[in-house]
Amino acid sequence: MIAVVLLCAGGPASAQERDVKFILDFISLGRHAPWYVALNKGYYKQEGLNVSILPSKGTADAIRSVATGTTEFGFIDVPSLVAAGSNAAAVKIVAANYQKPPYCVFSLDPGANIDSPKKLANIELGSSTASFVPKIWAAFMEMNGVDSKTLKIVNIDGSARVPMLAAHKIAAIDTFVMSEPAIRRAVTDAKPVCLFAGDFGLEIYANSIGVNETFLKENPDLVRKFVKASLRGWKDTFENPEEAARIQLQYVKALDPQIVVEEIGILRRVAISDDVKKHGLGYIAPERMKSTVDFINKNIDVAGDKVTADQIYVPGFLPQEPILP
């Protein structure tokens, strides 16, 4: 387990600052550097916020924390939020950080070398039937004209997937694209190949800034300030990944700075789209949010009642002057 030092830059909040908590979607990894950059550079304090960044046990934990008001803000995966249905109705999305989903099928060359959707046919995929992600891959196959019934899911614990792939005990694994640096280091006799769903038509939003509904209604200006400060951290991270890595290591000392830099480079693939280049970081197109929600509702078993895009997305919280990457 990575030791995480929880720091609120500058110590206790002044009388003018509002204490708020932000929960990640997992333990702190290189892909989370932008939040620490915003914290370290004082962007939150400039907006009157004293922010604590907290790790989580995973996406469900983050959603539950924001839904119950334990934390005001969270790094919330939109597909997971939709899959939670009405059970997570108290979480509202105000900015999209991942413009593309981070889903990737990794294989090896030489090996299965899955570099196109058609190569998913008849493949054994190391994943988890307890997760909804294999169902997304099945839908992805169908939208690319591949029979999803030929995909064989092999239950493999998340921590064992990379070692299994490196040992050639499984043809392919399902994991986030940001895992590529770790996979490259683990595989010594082949080249890792990533089939990135976002490059083959899966245009859905993923991790975003989620806010507790009551907090949002009572503190709309604070939410705008949090979003603005956060997006400034994202901009700086992409402009200077090495600096971002040095900053994050002040808070999460067990991370490898080179892996952090590499993860930031990969993060660009999911965070910077044509929409973002035009409209700024965090941008959400209402029609695309609707298609994201509709896609999940159609292909995933939803807990509770299904939600609509209008129920989870609240517009109007991005900076008036867009923060361009």
N, C-alpha and C positions, 0 to 999 in steps of 0.2 A: 504493500500500500504506500502510495506517495504521501509524504508528510506535507501538509499544507499549512502555511503560516497565514492566518487570517489577520490582515492589517487594514485598518481604515486610515488612509494616508493623513498624517498630521495629528493623529491621536484623537482624543474625545471631541465631540462636536461642540462648536461654539453655540451661544444662545441663538444665533441666526441660522444655524444649520439644522436640517431635518435628518434624523437617523432613518435609513432605509436599508433593507437587506435584499441582495440579489443572489439567487441560487443558480448554479450551473446545471448542465444536463448530465454531469458525471463528475468524477474527480478531475482536478485541474490538469489539463494537458496543453500541448503547444497550441492547439487550435483555439484555446481560450485566452491567448495573450492580449487581444485587443481590450478586454475589460480591465486588465491590470495596467495597461498603458494609460487608459482614461483615469484610473485611480491614482497612479503614480504621478502623472503630470498635473494633477489638481483640477482636472476638468469638472469633476463632480462638485468639488468645493466651490469652484467659481459659480456654480449654479445653486449654491446653498444646500448641498446634499452631503451627508456623511455616509458613504456607502460601504457596507460590508459584503465581501464576495464569499459565498459559501459553496463548498462542494456538495454533490448529491450522490445517491446510490444509483442513479439512472434517471431516464426520462420520466417514468411514472412517479418517482419520488419528487422530481421538480414540479410536475403538474399538481400533485397533491399539496405540496408546500404553498404554492401560489393560490390554489383554489381555497384552501382553508385560512389564508391570510397569515400563515406563519412567516412567509416572506412576501414583500410587496411586489417584487419583480422576479422573473425567472427566464432562463434561456430555454424556451419552450419549442419542442418539435411539433409543427402543425399537424402532420399526419397522425401522430400519437394523440394529440389533443382531440382531433376529430374522432379517432377510434374510441376515445373515452366517452364520447357522446354527451348526453345531458349530465353525466356524473361530474363533468369538469366545466360546467356552464359558467362558473364564476371566474374563469380565466379569459382575458381578452387580449388579442394580438394587436400591437400598435406599430410594429416595424419588422420587416423581414430581413434577417441577416444572411440566411442561406437562400439564395435565389434559385438554386438547384438542389435537389436532394443529394446527400453525400453517399448514397448507396453504390456499392461497387462489388462486382464478382471478380475475385482475384484467382488467376490460374498461373501456370508456368509455361515458359517456352525455353527448351523443349518440354512438351507435355500437352495438356489440353489446349493451351494457347487460345483462350476464348476472347477474341477481339471483335466479335460481331454477335448480335442477338441470335442469329441462326445457329451458332455453335453451342447455345445453351441446351439444345435438343439432346435428350438421352444422357445428360450429365448428372453425376452425383454431386450435389451441392452441400457442403458443410455449413449448416445453419441451425435453426431451432424451430420446431413446429409450434413452440409456445409463443413465438414472435409472429407479428403480422407481416414482417418484411418478405418472407417467402411468397406470400400472397401477392405482394406488390411485384415481385419478380415474375410470378405467373401472369399477372395482368400485362406486365411489360412485354413478355413473350408474345402474348396474343396480339397486342397492338403492333408488334413487329412481324406478324404473320408466322409465328412459331407455335407449334402445339405445346401448350403448357403441361399437358398430361404426361409428357415424356420426361419432365424434370423430376429428379428423385432427391428428396430432402433427407439428409443424414444428420441426425441430432448430434451436434458437437458443441460442448461448452465454449463460450466465447474465448476464454483464455487458452484453449487448446487448439483453436483453429489454425493459427499461424504455424505452430510447431507441426501440426498434421500436414499442412500444405508443404512446408519445407522438407518434411521427411517423405514426400510423395505418397502419403497414405490416403490422400483424398485429392480428387482432380481439381476441385475448386472450392472456394470458401466465400461466404457472404460477410462483408465487413465494410466499414466506412473507408472512403478513399484516402482519408488522412492517415490510415494505417500503413500506407505505402513505405515510408522510411523504415519502419520496424520490420516490414516484410523483406525489404531489400537487404537488411542486415542479417536476417535469419536464413535467407536462401543463398547458398554458396555455389550451387552448381547449375543454376538456371536463371532466367530473367522473369521477374514478376510481370504479369500482364493484367491491367485493370480494365474491365468492361464497365465504364462509368455510365450509369443509367441516364444521367442528365445530358449526355452527348447523343443519345439515341431516342429522343422524343419524350422522355419523362419530365415534363415541364411543370413541376409542382414545387410550392414553397416548402421549406423545412424549418430549421431552427430560427426562431424569431424572439423578439422581446415580448414577453407576456406579462400582464399586469392583473393584479387582483381587482375584480370588478368594483367592489366598494371603494377601494383606495382610488381607483381611476375616477369614479364619480365625484369623490370628495376633494381630490387633489389633481385636477387636470393640468394645471400649470407645472406642478412638480413632475408629472409624467413627461411632459414635453421637455423639461430641463434634463431629466434622466436620459431620454432618448438622444437629445442633442449631444450631451457630454459623452455618451457611449459611442456614438457614431464618429465623433472626433478621434476617439481612441482607435477605432477601426481604420480610419484614414491614415493616421500616423503609423500604425502597425504595417500597413501595406507599403508605405513610403520608406520605412526603415526597419526591416525585419530583424536585423542584428541588434538594433537598439531595443526593440520590443522583447527579444529573447533575454537580453541583459536585465531588463525591467522585471519580466516575469520571474526570473530566477531569484530575485530579491524576496519574492513571496512564496515560491514553490521551489525549494532549494534542490530537490532530488531530480529535477528535469535535466535532460541533456540539451545544452544550448543549440547544438547543431541540428538536433531533431526538431527543436522548436522552430528554427529558421525554415527547415524543410516543410514542416506542417503549415507554416504561414504561407509559403509558396503554393501549396496545394489548396489552401483555404481560398485563394483567389479564384480558383475554378468554380467554387460554389457560391461565392459572395459577389463577384463582379460580373454582371451581365450587361447586355446592351441597354436594358432599362436603367440599370444603376449608373452607367456612364452618362446617360441622358438626364435622369431625374434625381440621382443622388443615392447614397447608401441608405439601406432600409426601405427602399421604395416598394410599394405594393400596388399592383394593378388589380382593381376590384374584380374584373372578369377572370383574371388568372387565379385569384383567391377562390372564386366560385368554382372554377374547374378543379382546383386542388381538393376542395371539400367534396365536390361531387365524385371525384375519382376514388377517394377513400371510402365514402359512403357506399359506392357501388361494389368495391372489391374487397372490403374488410368487414369482418363481423364487428359491429359497433355495440359497445356497452351502453345500456340505457337507450333513450330516444336519440335518433339522429339529429345532428345540428346542421344549420345552414351557415353559409359564409357570413351573412348579416349578423348571426348570433355570436360569432367568435371574433370577427374583425371590426375594429373601431377606427375609422379614418380620422385624420386631422391632427396627428401627433408628431409628424415629422417636422424638422426645422423649416421655417418659411424660406430661408435661403438654403437650397440643397447642399449637402456635404458630398462633393464629388470625389471619387477615388483618384 
